[in-house]
């Protein structure tokens, strides 16, 4: 009887937890936190449900809009909406990339709504927001990579809600300068692009992206803004990075002119996502914040529940005013 043929090697997958079929334990290590466990006490937050939250939820639903606050299951959604700050996600709810940490749906987008910019701006005006953050899924399928949608939303908000500050949180546009230039030419108050994790973790957490490419996007935005646009970035910890790696990432961001920084704890959305290696203590976040200020960042928000848009209305205001003052001096 002939020997049975060996089993074929497993085919590469598009799993978030094992991108490309790779063994993530070689990068993250084998000692990771279980998905179902009692988290440290500093992660407890009040469930959303205040009157302003309910009103904003109703308005957003009536306009058939998407927010990162909901799509990414942000723990601060109640607090931010009560403060009158919201993050709108344009260009649909389906991303063309599959980052290992992200809870946004991924796949092949099917349609873009040409009236979305006007609907977003109308909601911003009706909600009486003082600070609106506009982000999007990655749209590598579009010729301009989604830049025209950002342009449309900025223009519409300026027209319909002129008292509202506009922060854009964009993809990397694959490093192309023309889409970036179109967005920055509209002079958003803040240009935000998150590097998300330290460089070593990109193969497992941000497959298809490059840390230095993201840094160049931020540096180019600063130059194109000519002193009128504040640059901002953020990253997460908890995926096995060391403190030295985090500080090296901070230093690279400062070398590329980033002014505002956010740092938060990664929380695993589902079993299909990358596992948490460890939970950083609030004292460690305070130490990171002090170190970041020491490197020259103008504003830093670091904490277990800090996300990119957390208290954006506060920690951006001072930088924006200083940038404007510096440009007019």
N, C-alpha and C positions, 0 to 999 in steps of 0.2 A: 504494500500500500504506500503510495507516494506521500511525502510530507506535505502538509498543508502550507499554502503560500503565506508569507507573513502579512499581518494586517497592515493596510495602508496607513501612512502617517495622517493624523488628523488635519483636515483642510483648514487654512487660515480662516478665522471668523472675524466678524465685525462687532464682537462683543465689547462693551465698554470695560468690563472687568478684565478681559484678556485680549487687548487690541492686537489684531493680526495673528491671533492664536499664540501670542508670546506668553511665557511664564512670568507673570508680574512679580512673583515672589523673589525673582533674581534681582529686582530693582527695589521693591518695598521691603523685602525680608519676609520670613515666615511668621513672625510674631505680630499678628494683627488683631484688632479688636473684633469681636463677634458683632453681627448686625443687630441682633436682639439682645441688648444689655441695658442696664440702668446707667444712664449717662451721669456725669458729675453734676452736682447741684447747680452750678452756675449756668446751666443751659435751660433752666426753667423760665418760661416766659408766659405772660398772661395770654389766653386765647383771644383772638381779635373779636370785636363785637360792639365797639363804641358806636354812637350815633353817626359820627362823621364817616367812620369806616363803612357802615351799612349804606350810607348815601352814596359814597364813592363806588362801592361795589355795584349798586343799582345802576349808576350812570355808565360805568364801564361795560356792564352786561348789555345795557340797552343799545350801546353803540357797536356791539360785537367786536370789542377791542381785546387785545392780549396784553397782559402785564407780566413782567418777570416776577413781580411780587407773588403772583399766583402760580405761574408756570414752573418756577424753580422752587416753589414751596419755601419762600423766604420766612425765617422765624420772626422778622421784624415788621411784617406786613401791617399788623394792627397799629403799632406805634407810628410808623411812617405815614400811613394814611390819615391817622388822627392829626398829625402835624401838617397835613396838606402837601405832602411830597409823594410822588408816585413815579414808577418807572414803566414806561410803555414799551412794548416790544412790537416793532413794525415788521412788515414783510412776512407775515404769517407766523405759524407756530411750529414749523418743521425746518430743522437745521440740516444743512448738507454735510456737516462734520459730526463726529461722534466722540466728543471728549469724555474721558473716563470718569469725570466727577459730576457731569451736568445732567440735570433731570429734564431738560427740554427735549421734546420729541425729535427724532432724527429720521431722515428718509429723503424722498424726492419731492420737493415742493411742487405744487401744481398750478398756482394762480396768484397774481398780485392784484390788489385792489387799488386802482388809480385814485380813488376818492379817500383812501386811508389817511393821508396827511391832513386833509380838511377835517375828517372825523376826529382824529387825535387832538387837533388844535381846538375844535369845538368843545371836546370834553375837558381839556385843560382850562378853557375859559369858564365853562359851567361849574367846574370843581373849585374855581378860585385858587388855583395852585400858585405858589410863589416860586417854586422850583420844580421843573419837569425834567426828568431824565428820559432820553430817547435811546433805546438800544434796538438790536435786531438779532435774529438768528443769522448764522453765516449763510450767504447766498452765493456760493461759488458758481452756481449755474447761470447767473445773470451776467450780461456783457459788462455792465459797470459795477458788478459785485454788490449792488444795492445802494450805491452812493446817491443816486437821484432821489430815492425815497427819503433819505436823511435831509437832503436839500429841501424837498417839498415840505416836510414837517417843520423844519426850522422857519421857513418863510411863512407858513400858515400860522404858527404860534406867534411870530412877531406881529402878524396882522390881526389875529383874533384875541390874543392875550398879551399885549405889549408889555405889561408889568411883570411877566413871568420870566425868570432866568431859565436858560436852556442849556442843559448838559447832554452831550452825545456820548454814548458808550458804544464804540464801533468795533466791528471785526478788524482783522489786519489787512483787509483788501488784498490779500496775497502779496503784500509788499509793494503794490503798484501805486505810483505817486499821483496819477491823474484822478482816480476816484477820491483819494484823500484830499487833494487840492480843492476839489469841488465842494467837499463838505466844509473844510476850514475856511473857504472863501465866504461862507455865509456867516462867519464870526459867531459861532456858539460861544456862550460864556465859558464853558469848560469842554475840553476834548479829553475823553477818557478812553483808554484802551488797556484792558487788564492782561498782565503777563500770566496771571493765575497761579503758577507754581515755579519752583526754582528750576534752573536749566536742566539739571540731571533727570528730572522727572518728566520731561516733555515726551519721551517715547511712549510712556504708558498713559499719561494724563492728557496730553495735547498732541496726539498723533496728527501729522499734517501741518503743524505750526512750528515756528522756530522762535526761541527766546530773543535772540539778537535781532531778528526781523521785526518783532514786536517793539523792541527798543528803538529801532530806526523809525518805525511809524510814529512813535511819540516824539522823537527828535525832529522829524520832518514837520509834524503838526505844530510844534513850538516855533520853528523857523517860519513856516507859512503864515502863522498867526500874527507875526510881527509885533509881539508884545500885547496883543489884544485878546489872546486866548490862553487860558490856564490849562496846563497839562496835568493829567492825573492817571494813576494806575493802581492796581491792587493785586494781591496774591493771597493764597490760602496756605495754612500749615496743617500738619496732621497726617501727611503721607510719607513720613519717614525722613524728611529733610533734617539736617542738623542746623543748629543756630548759626554756625559759620556760613553755611550755604545760604541761609536767609539773608544774612548781612551782606554777603557778596552780591546777592540779587538786588538788595537795596542800593548798593554802591553803583551797580551797572545802571540802574534807573536814574540815579542822580547824575551820572556821567552823560546821560542822554537828556538831561534838562527837566526831568519830571519834578513837579512842584508839590503835588498832593498825593498822599499814599494811604491806602487802606489795607489792613491785614486782619484776616479772620480765620476761624477754625473750619476745616472741612468736615462736613457731616454727610455720611453715606446715605444717599436717597433710597436705594433698593439693593437687593442682593446682586443685581446685574451691574452694579457700579463698583469702582475701586474701593477696597476696604480702608478703614481708618487704621493707621498704625498707632497713633497715640493722641490723647487730648492734651493740648497745651494749657497750662494753668494761667489764670488771669494775671498773676504776678509776672509770668514770662512775657505776656503781651505788653505789660507796662514797661518791661525792660526793652522790648523791641521798639516800642514807641520812643523811648528816650534815645535809643541808639539811632533811630531814623532822624530824629531832630538833630542829633549830633552830626549827621551827614549833610545836613542843610535843607531837608524838606521843610516847606513852609507850613504845611498842615499834615498831621498824621492822625488817623483813627485806627487803633489796634485793640482788638478784644475778641473773645470767643464768638460772639454773635455779630460782629461787624461784617457787613457786606459792602459791596462797592458803592451803593447808593445810601448807606446808612448815615443819617444826619447830613446829607449832602448840602442841605440848605445852610448849615452852620459852618462846616469846615472848609467850604469853598469861598464863602463870601469875602473873607479877609484877603485871600490870595487874589481874587478877582479885582478887588479895589486897589490892591498894591500894584497889580499888573497894569491896570488902567492909569494909575498915577505915574508909574514909571514910563509908560509910553508917552504921556503928555509932558513929562519933565524935559 
